[in-house]
Amino acid sequence: MSTQDEKQSQLTHLDEQGNIHMVDVTERPETMREAIAHAQVRMLPATTRSIEHNQVAKGSVLETAKIAGIMAAKQTPQLIPLCHPLPMTHIDLHFTLDSTQGIITIEGRTRTTYKTGVDVEALTAVTVAALTIYDMCKGVDTTITLEQAYIAQKSGGKSGTVTFKPEQRS
């Protein structure tokens, strides 16, 4: 059995009887934890240029998406049933626009000093930011797709720093 198969057979949200439960992190030490997530939004190049030049009728798309992503990361335990509420110490989003290809890449970083990681919060931030871009631009571009939301890196806890690439998942 591979290491990945072993990890999958040890699902932590199931107890010995196979019942769902919230993982008990009481005995874990608090460590600095950080996660970086990426997502992409693909659209017509003209739509990307409109966003870049702040010419979308609904307002500043990227500023609105940034605020939405930050707010969403803070609300992750209300959205994901078994996710621990965390004292978030840092949440930030950055956007890279490629107006030739019609792609916006979103990078979200989350940080805390706590007993469990902030990877789900980082994913929540970038996906809600992507949804916000979609919502603000859907009236002018019906081709928008949300793509490749993934954790690029996480650190802290017993695993240390782990870096991922989308191609590692195939």
Residue frames as a rotation matrix with the C-alpha (Angstrom) as fourth column:
MET 1
0.586 0.810 0.000 0.00
0.810 -0.586 0.000 0.00
0.000 0.000 -1.000 0.00
SER 2
-0.203 -0.669 0.715 1.43
0.600 -0.662 -0.449 3.42
0.774 0.338 0.536 -0.96
THR 3
-0.853 -0.178 -0.491 1.82
0.507 -0.505 -0.698 6.26
-0.124 -0.845 0.521 1.53
GLN 4
-0.792 0.610 0.000 -1.03
-0.570 -0.741 0.354 8.12
0.216 0.281 0.935 -0.17
ASP 5
-0.100 0.764 -0.638 -3.29
-0.094 0.631 0.770 5.05
0.991 0.137 0.009 0.13
GLU 6
-0.427 -0.117 -0.897 -2.37
0.814 0.382 -0.437 4.74
0.394 -0.917 -0.068 3.82
LYS 7
-0.987 0.063 -0.151 -3.24
0.009 -0.900 -0.435 8.39
-0.163 -0.431 0.888 4.42
GLN 8
-0.505 0.849 -0.156 -6.59
-0.659 -0.261 0.706 7.95
0.558 0.459 0.691 2.67
SER 9
-0.067 0.487 -0.871 -7.40
0.301 0.842 0.448 4.89
0.951 -0.232 -0.203 4.78
GLN 10
-0.508 -0.158 -0.847 -6.89
0.861 -0.067 -0.504 6.96
0.023 -0.985 0.170 7.94
LEU 11
-0.172 0.532 0.829 -9.69
0.303 -0.772 0.559 9.46
0.937 0.348 -0.028 7.50
THR 12
-0.903 -0.369 -0.221 -9.56
0.315 -0.215 -0.924 11.60
0.294 -0.904 0.311 10.62
HIS 13
-0.621 0.735 0.270 -13.20
-0.768 -0.640 -0.025 12.70
0.155 -0.223 0.962 10.53
LEU 14
0.362 0.702 -0.614 -14.38
-0.416 0.711 0.567 9.15
0.834 0.050 0.549 11.18
ASP 15
0.109 -0.299 0.948 -14.25
-0.975 0.154 0.160 7.44
-0.194 -0.942 -0.275 14.56
GLU 16
-0.786 -0.523 0.330 -13.49
-0.493 0.852 0.175 3.73
-0.372 -0.026 -0.928 15.10
GLN 17
-0.273 0.782 0.560 -17.11
0.348 0.623 -0.700 2.83
-0.897 0.003 -0.443 14.27
GLY 18
-0.635 -0.039 0.771 -17.09
0.771 -0.082 0.631 4.87
0.039 0.996 0.082 11.05
ASN 19
0.510 0.838 -0.194 -19.19
0.852 -0.523 -0.015 7.71
-0.114 -0.158 -0.981 12.46
ILE 20
0.097 -0.412 0.906 -18.46
0.457 -0.791 -0.408 11.29
0.884 0.453 0.111 11.52
HIS 21
0.665 0.073 -0.743 -16.92
0.717 -0.337 0.609 13.45
-0.206 -0.939 -0.277 14.25
MET 22
0.845 -0.442 0.302 -14.92
-0.314 -0.866 -0.389 16.62
0.434 0.234 -0.870 14.63
VAL 23
0.210 -0.861 -0.463 -11.22
0.501 0.501 -0.706 15.87
0.840 -0.084 0.536 15.13
ASP 24
0.951 0.054 -0.306 -10.08
0.306 -0.332 0.892 16.52
-0.053 -0.942 -0.333 18.71
VAL 25
0.323 -0.866 0.381 -7.07
0.342 -0.269 -0.900 18.86
0.882 0.422 0.209 18.57
THR 26
0.958 0.174 0.227 -6.97
-0.130 -0.441 0.888 19.56
0.254 -0.881 -0.400 22.31
GLU 27
0.711 -0.701 0.052 -3.61
0.303 0.373 0.877 17.86
-0.634 -0.608 0.477 22.90
ARG 28
0.428 -0.570 0.701 -1.88
0.854 0.001 -0.520 19.26
0.296 0.822 0.487 19.81
PRO 29
-0.260 -0.570 -0.780 0.70
0.712 -0.659 0.244 22.00
-0.652 -0.492 0.577 20.32
GLU 30
0.847 0.456 -0.273 0.05
0.195 -0.744 -0.639 25.43
-0.495 0.488 -0.719 18.89
THR 31
-0.308 -0.925 0.222 2.38
0.670 -0.046 0.741 26.18
-0.676 0.377 0.633 16.00
MET 32
-0.226 0.166 -0.960 2.54
-0.535 -0.845 -0.020 28.84
-0.814 0.509 0.280 13.34
ARG 33
-0.224 0.276 0.934 0.55
0.648 0.758 -0.069 27.55
-0.728 0.590 -0.349 10.36
GLU 34
-0.272 0.105 -0.957 0.33
-0.580 -0.811 0.076 29.00
-0.768 0.576 0.281 6.90
ALA 35
-0.054 0.265 0.963 -1.34
0.655 0.737 -0.166 27.96
-0.754 0.621 -0.214 3.67
ILE 36
-0.560 -0.094 -0.823 -1.17
-0.530 -0.723 0.444 29.24
-0.636 0.685 0.355 0.13
ALA 37
-0.005 0.635 0.773 -3.97
0.540 0.652 -0.532 28.40
-0.842 0.415 -0.346 -2.29
HIS 38
-0.869 -0.219 -0.445 -4.33
-0.258 -0.565 0.783 29.19
-0.423 0.795 0.434 -5.98
ALA 39
0.091 0.855 0.510 -7.32
0.563 0.379 -0.734 29.40
-0.821 0.354 -0.447 -8.28
GLN 40
-0.938 -0.345 -0.016 -7.83
0.170 -0.500 0.849 30.57
-0.301 0.794 0.528 -11.83
VAL 41
0.222 0.963 -0.153 -10.69
0.187 -0.196 -0.963 32.34
-0.957 0.185 -0.224 -13.53
ARG 42
-0.786 -0.442 0.433 -10.76
0.468 0.033 0.883 32.08
-0.404 0.897 0.181 -17.32
MET 43
0.331 0.871 -0.363 -12.71
0.349 -0.470 -0.811 34.56
-0.877 0.142 -0.460 -19.44
LEU 44
0.720 -0.067 0.690 -12.60
0.660 -0.238 -0.712 36.49
0.212 0.969 -0.127 -22.68
PRO 45
-0.350 -0.932 -0.093 -9.42
0.930 -0.333 -0.157 38.57
0.116 -0.141 0.983 -22.93
ALA 46
-0.369 0.283 0.885 -11.57
0.150 -0.922 0.357 41.70
0.917 0.265 0.297 -23.35
THR 47
0.749 0.657 -0.089 -13.22
0.151 -0.038 0.988 41.01
0.645 -0.753 -0.128 -19.99
THR 48
0.340 -0.722 -0.603 -9.82
0.937 0.206 0.281 40.72
-0.079 -0.660 0.747 -18.32
ARG 49
-0.622 -0.569 0.538 -8.82
0.647 -0.761 -0.057 44.06
0.442 0.313 0.841 -19.86
SER 50
0.151 0.763 0.628 -12.05
0.003 -0.636 0.772 45.65
0.989 -0.114 -0.099 -18.56
ILE 51
0.842 0.088 -0.532 -11.24
0.499 0.245 0.831 44.39
0.203 -0.966 0.163 -15.07
GLU 52
-0.062 -0.987 -0.151 -7.64
0.998 -0.061 -0.005 45.55
-0.004 -0.151 0.989 -15.38
HIS 53
-0.773 -0.215 0.597 -8.75
0.353 -0.928 0.122 49.08
0.527 0.305 0.793 -16.35
ASN 54
-0.772 0.501 -0.392 -11.57
0.375 -0.139 -0.917 49.17
-0.514 -0.854 -0.081 -13.77
GLN 55
-0.804 0.468 -0.366 -14.23
-0.593 -0.587 0.552 49.48
0.043 0.661 0.749 -16.48
VAL 56
-0.698 0.621 -0.357 -16.77
0.536 0.784 0.314 46.96
0.475 0.028 -0.880 -15.19
ALA 57
-0.183 0.724 0.665 -20.14
-0.136 -0.688 0.713 48.61
0.974 0.040 0.224 -14.48
LYS 58
0.686 0.520 -0.508 -20.53
0.359 0.366 0.859 46.89
0.632 -0.772 0.065 -11.08
GLY 59
0.872 -0.390 0.296 -17.34
-0.487 -0.631 0.604 48.52
-0.049 -0.671 -0.740 -9.74
SER 60
-0.053 -0.997 -0.055 -13.85
-0.980 0.062 -0.188 47.43
0.191 0.044 -0.981 -8.78
VAL 61
0.672 0.379 -0.636 -13.93
-0.393 0.911 0.127 43.69
0.628 0.164 0.761 -9.43
LEU 62
-0.041 -0.787 -0.616 -10.60
0.275 0.584 -0.764 42.82
0.960 -0.201 0.193 -7.80
GLU 63
-0.775 -0.194 0.601 -11.12
-0.457 -0.485 -0.746 44.92
0.436 -0.853 0.287 -4.68
THR 64
0.201 0.931 0.303 -14.57
-0.968 0.142 0.208 43.40
0.151 -0.335 0.930 -4.22
ALA 65
0.619 -0.027 -0.785 -13.20
-0.139 0.980 -0.144 39.89
0.773 0.199 0.603 -4.80
LYS 66
-0.493 -0.865 -0.098 -10.42
0.034 0.094 -0.995 40.50
0.869 -0.494 -0.017 -2.28
ILE 67
-0.560 0.363 0.744 -12.84
-0.818 -0.382 -0.429 41.61
0.129 -0.850 0.512 0.41
ALA 68
0.546 0.814 -0.200 -15.16
-0.786 0.580 0.214 38.67
0.290 0.041 0.956 -0.36
GLY 69
0.282 -0.526 -0.802 -12.26
0.035 0.841 -0.540 36.21
0.959 0.124 0.256 -0.12
ILE 70
-0.768 -0.575 0.283 -11.08
-0.211 -0.191 -0.959 37.60
0.605 -0.796 0.025 3.21
MET 71
-0.220 0.780 0.586 -14.60
-0.976 -0.177 -0.130 37.55
0.003 -0.601 0.800 4.64
ALA 72
0.628 0.487 -0.606 -15.16
-0.560 0.824 0.082 33.99
0.540 0.288 0.791 3.38
ALA 73
-0.226 -0.792 -0.567 -11.94
0.031 0.576 -0.817 32.67
0.974 -0.202 -0.105 4.94
LYS 74
-0.836 -0.070 0.545 -13.09
-0.502 -0.305 -0.809 34.01
0.223 -0.950 0.220 8.31
GLN 75
0.048 0.963 0.266 -16.45
-0.977 0.100 -0.187 32.25
-0.207 -0.250 0.946 7.85
THR 76
-0.460 -0.305 -0.834 -15.06
-0.649 0.757 0.082 28.85
0.606 0.579 -0.546 6.84
PRO 77
-0.996 0.073 0.055 -16.34
0.017 0.737 -0.675 26.97
-0.089 -0.672 -0.735 9.95
GLN 78
-0.245 0.964 -0.100 -19.88
-0.435 -0.202 -0.878 28.15
-0.866 -0.172 0.469 9.12
LEU 79
0.234 0.290 -0.928 -19.55
-0.971 0.021 -0.238 26.72
-0.050 0.957 0.287 5.60
ILE 80
-0.203 -0.425 -0.882 -17.61
-0.410 0.855 -0.317 23.48
0.889 0.298 -0.348 6.16
PRO 81
0.657 0.754 0.001 -19.34
-0.266 0.230 0.936 21.39
0.705 -0.616 0.351 8.85
LEU 82
0.839 -0.316 -0.443 -16.34
0.538 0.602 0.590 19.81
0.080 -0.734 0.675 10.65
CYS 83
0.033 -0.841 0.541 -13.90
0.497 -0.456 -0.738 22.68
0.867 0.293 0.403 10.22
HIS 84
-0.014 -0.128 -0.992 -12.50
0.992 -0.126 0.002 24.14
-0.125 -0.984 0.129 13.44
PRO 85
0.932 0.218 0.289 -13.02
0.241 -0.970 -0.046 27.85
0.270 0.112 -0.956 14.14
LEU 86
0.118 -0.984 -0.134 -9.54
0.978 0.138 -0.155 29.40
0.171 -0.112 0.979 14.03
PRO 87
0.595 -0.045 -0.803 -8.06
0.286 -0.922 0.263 32.65
-0.751 -0.386 -0.535 15.31
MET 88
0.557 -0.363 0.747 -6.96
0.803 0.004 -0.596 33.92
0.213 0.932 0.294 11.88
THR 89
0.256 -0.550 -0.795 -3.94
0.477 -0.643 0.598 36.20
-0.841 -0.533 0.098 12.16
HIS 90
-0.514 -0.417 -0.750 -3.46
-0.440 -0.622 0.648 36.92
-0.736 0.663 0.137 8.45
ILE 91
0.186 0.533 0.825 -5.53
0.688 0.529 -0.497 36.60
-0.702 0.660 -0.268 5.28
ASP 92
-0.129 -0.230 -0.965 -4.48
-0.453 -0.852 0.263 38.16
-0.882 0.471 0.005 1.99
LEU 93
0.471 0.291 0.833 -5.24
0.604 0.581 -0.545 37.73
-0.643 0.760 0.098 -1.70
HIS 94
-0.342 -0.583 -0.737 -3.28
-0.359 -0.644 0.676 38.75
-0.868 0.496 0.011 -4.77
PHE 95
0.685 0.628 0.369 -4.45
0.195 0.329 -0.924 38.73
-0.702 0.705 0.103 -8.37
THR 96
-0.568 -0.802 -0.186 -2.34
-0.089 -0.165 0.982 38.28
-0.818 0.574 0.023 -11.50
LEU 97
0.556 0.815 -0.162 -4.03
-0.179 -0.073 -0.981 39.19
-0.812 0.574 0.105 -14.77
ASP 98
-0.706 -0.621 0.341 -3.08
0.225 0.259 0.939 37.77
-0.672 0.740 -0.043 -18.15
SER 99
0.106 0.830 -0.547 -5.19
-0.365 -0.480 -0.798 39.81
-0.925 0.284 0.252 -20.55
THR 100
-0.490 -0.306 -0.816 -3.73
-0.871 0.158 0.464 38.01
-0.013 0.939 -0.344 -23.57
GLN 101
-0.913 0.102 -0.395 -5.00
0.054 0.990 0.131 34.61
0.404 0.098 -0.909 -22.40
GLY 102
-0.028 0.940 0.339 -8.00
-0.527 -0.302 0.795 35.92
0.849 -0.156 0.504 -20.44
ILE 103
0.224 0.012 -0.975 -6.87
0.607 0.780 0.149 34.43
0.762 -0.625 0.167 -17.13
ILE 104
0.269 -0.182 0.946 -6.89
-0.735 -0.674 0.079 35.82
0.623 -0.716 -0.314 -13.62
THR 105
-0.085 -0.371 -0.925 -4.79
0.430 0.823 -0.370 33.83
0.899 -0.429 0.090 -11.17
ILE 106
0.594 0.349 0.725 -5.73
-0.518 -0.524 0.676 34.25
0.616 -0.777 -0.131 -7.53
GLU 107
-0.344 -0.676 -0.652 -3.30
0.323 0.566 -0.758 33.53
0.882 -0.472 0.024 -4.71
GLY 108
0.628 0.574 0.526 -4.63
-0.368 -0.377 0.850 33.42
0.686 -0.727 -0.026 -1.17
ARG 109
-0.491 -0.796 -0.355 -2.48
0.116 0.345 -0.932 33.24
0.864 -0.498 -0.077 1.96
THR 110
0.678 0.676 0.288 -3.79
-0.269 -0.136 0.953 32.44
0.684 -0.724 0.090 5.40
ARG 111
-0.443 -0.867 -0.228 -1.95
0.039 0.236 -0.971 32.28
0.896 -0.439 -0.071 8.69
THR 112
0.707 0.556 0.437 -2.57
-0.432 -0.150 0.889 31.49
0.560 -0.818 0.134 12.33
THR 113
-0.702 -0.710 0.054 -0.83
-0.507 0.445 -0.738 30.21
0.501 -0.546 -0.672 15.40
TYR 114
0.234 0.853 0.466 -3.04
-0.970 0.240 0.046 27.33
-0.073 -0.463 0.883 16.44
LYS 115
-0.223 -0.253 0.941 -3.42
-0.489 0.864 0.117 23.55
-0.843 -0.434 -0.316 16.71
THR 116
0.136 0.318 0.938 -4.69
0.655 0.681 -0.326 22.87
-0.743 0.659 -0.116 13.19
GLY 117
-0.705 -0.641 0.304 -4.00
0.608 -0.325 0.725 24.16
-0.366 0.695 0.618 9.71
VAL 118
-0.102 0.600 -0.793 -5.49
-0.142 -0.798 -0.586 26.94
-0.985 0.053 0.167 7.65
ASP 119
-0.933 -0.319 0.164 -5.56
0.087 0.242 0.966 25.21
-0.348 0.916 -0.198 4.24
VAL 120
-0.261 0.909 0.326 -9.36
0.965 0.258 0.052 25.02
-0.037 0.328 -0.944 3.98
GLU 121
0.400 0.357 -0.844 -9.53
0.433 -0.885 -0.169 28.72
-0.808 -0.298 -0.508 4.84
ALA 122
-0.513 -0.658 -0.551 -7.07
-0.248 -0.501 0.829 29.53
-0.822 0.562 0.093 2.02
LEU 123
-0.876 0.252 0.412 -9.11
0.482 0.508 0.714 27.46
-0.029 0.824 -0.566 -0.44
THR 124
0.131 0.967 -0.219 -12.30
0.933 -0.195 -0.301 29.13
-0.334 -0.165 -0.928 0.73
ALA 125
0.071 -0.177 -0.982 -10.72
0.068 -0.981 0.181 32.55
-0.995 -0.080 -0.058 0.18
VAL 126
-0.815 -0.475 -0.332 -9.62
-0.265 -0.204 0.942 31.91
-0.516 0.856 0.040 -3.41
THR 127
-0.736 0.576 0.356 -12.79
0.674 0.569 0.472 30.11
0.069 0.587 -0.806 -4.48
VAL 128
0.284 0.848 -0.446 -15.10
0.820 -0.457 -0.346 32.79
-0.497 -0.268 -0.825 -3.10
ALA 129
-0.194 -0.422 -0.885 -12.90
-0.185 -0.871 0.456 35.46
-0.963 0.252 0.091 -4.70
ALA 130
-0.979 -0.160 0.126 -13.25
0.072 0.308 0.949 33.55
-0.191 0.938 -0.290 -7.99
LEU 131
-0.282 0.953 0.113 -17.03
0.957 0.287 -0.032 33.33
-0.063 0.099 -0.993 -7.54
THR 132
0.231 0.325 -0.917 -17.14
0.401 -0.890 -0.215 37.07
-0.886 -0.318 -0.336 -6.90
ILE 133
-0.694 -0.510 -0.508 -15.26
-0.294 -0.443 0.847 37.78
-0.657 0.737 0.158 -10.14
TYR 134
-0.834 0.453 0.316 -17.75
0.545 0.578 0.608 35.54
0.093 0.679 -0.728 -11.94
ASP 135
0.026 0.935 -0.354 -20.73
0.933 -0.150 -0.328 37.29
-0.359 -0.321 -0.876 -10.32
MET 136
0.082 -0.031 -0.996 -19.48
0.091 -0.995 0.038 40.77
-0.992 -0.094 -0.079 -11.14
CYS 137
-0.609 -0.466 -0.642 -18.68
-0.558 -0.324 0.764 39.93
-0.564 0.823 -0.063 -14.77
LYS 138
-0.615 0.359 0.702 -21.32
0.463 0.885 -0.047 37.36
-0.639 0.296 -0.710 -15.79
GLY 139
0.431 0.852 -0.299 -23.48
0.269 -0.437 -0.858 40.03
-0.862 0.289 -0.417 -17.39
VAL 140
0.504 -0.308 -0.807 -20.81
-0.756 -0.610 -0.239 40.89
-0.419 0.730 -0.540 -19.95
ASP 141
-0.402 -0.708 -0.580 -19.12
-0.862 0.507 -0.022 37.49
0.310 0.491 -0.814 -20.40
THR 142
0.637 0.726 0.260 -20.95
-0.768 0.627 0.130 34.15
-0.069 -0.283 0.957 -20.51
THR 143
0.544 -0.503 -0.672 -17.71
-0.159 0.725 -0.670 32.18
0.824 0.471 0.314 -21.05
ILE 144
-0.031 -0.633 0.773 -16.26
-0.910 -0.302 -0.284 32.59
0.414 -0.712 -0.567 -17.54
THR 145
0.625 0.143 -0.767 -15.02
0.106 0.958 0.265 29.40
0.773 -0.247 0.584 -15.88
LEU 146
0.535 -0.460 0.708 -13.49
-0.841 -0.217 0.495 28.77
-0.074 -0.861 -0.504 -12.46
GLU 147
0.718 -0.359 -0.596 -10.48
-0.083 0.806 -0.586 26.47
0.691 0.470 0.550 -12.69
GLN 148
0.063 -0.889 -0.454 -7.68
0.414 0.437 -0.799 24.82
0.908 -0.138 0.396 -10.73
ALA 149
0.491 0.048 0.870 -8.41
-0.725 -0.530 0.439 25.66
0.482 -0.846 -0.226 -7.11
TYR 150
0.591 -0.370 -0.717 -5.72
0.429 0.896 -0.110 23.91
0.683 -0.243 0.688 -5.08
ILE 151
0.902 -0.423 -0.088 -3.37
-0.071 -0.346 0.935 24.21
-0.426 -0.837 -0.342 -2.12
ALA 152
0.685 -0.724 -0.085 0.07
-0.218 -0.091 -0.972 25.21
0.696 0.684 -0.220 -3.38
GLN 153
-0.458 -0.857 -0.234 1.82
0.085 0.219 -0.972 25.06
0.885 -0.466 -0.027 -0.01
LYS 154
0.766 0.574 0.290 1.10
-0.212 -0.200 0.957 24.57
0.607 -0.794 -0.032 3.65
SER 155
-0.349 -0.920 -0.179 3.35
0.053 0.171 -0.984 24.69
0.936 -0.352 -0.011 6.67
GLY 156
-0.326 0.134 0.936 3.26
-0.908 -0.318 -0.271 24.17
0.261 -0.939 0.226 10.39
GLY 157
0.684 0.614 0.393 2.29
-0.714 0.674 0.189 21.23
-0.148 -0.410 0.900 12.52
LYS 158
0.338 -0.560 0.757 3.86
-0.179 0.751 0.635 17.79
-0.924 -0.350 0.154 12.38
SER 159
0.700 -0.018 0.714 4.10
0.639 0.463 -0.615 17.71
-0.320 0.886 0.336 8.56
GLY 160
-0.348 -0.829 -0.439 6.31
0.468 -0.559 0.684 20.78
-0.812 0.032 0.582 8.32
THR 161
-0.121 0.249 -0.961 6.28
-0.665 -0.739 -0.107 22.52
-0.737 0.626 0.255 4.95
VAL 162
-0.278 0.142 0.950 4.63
0.572 0.819 0.045 20.70
-0.772 0.556 -0.310 2.07
THR 163
-0.437 0.081 -0.896 4.49
-0.618 -0.751 0.234 22.06
-0.654 0.656 0.378 -1.49
PHE 164
-0.012 0.550 0.835 2.03
0.461 0.744 -0.483 20.84
-0.887 0.379 -0.262 -4.09
LYS 165
-0.771 -0.078 -0.632 1.62
-0.505 -0.528 0.682 21.29
-0.387 0.846 0.368 -7.84
PRO 166
0.237 0.968 -0.087 -1.56
-0.841 0.159 -0.517 20.49
-0.487 0.196 0.851 -9.78
GLU 167
0.238 -0.170 -0.956 0.29
-0.777 0.558 -0.292 17.99
0.583 0.812 0.000 -12.00
GLN 168
-0.819 -0.539 0.196 1.23
-0.535 0.594 -0.601 15.93
0.207 -0.598 -0.774 -8.89
ARG 169
-0.325 0.793 0.515 -2.42
-0.648 0.210 -0.732 14.98
-0.689 -0.571 0.446 -8.49
SER 170
0.404 0.552 -0.729 -2.80
-0.912 0.301 -0.278 13.00
0.066 0.777 0.625 -11.70
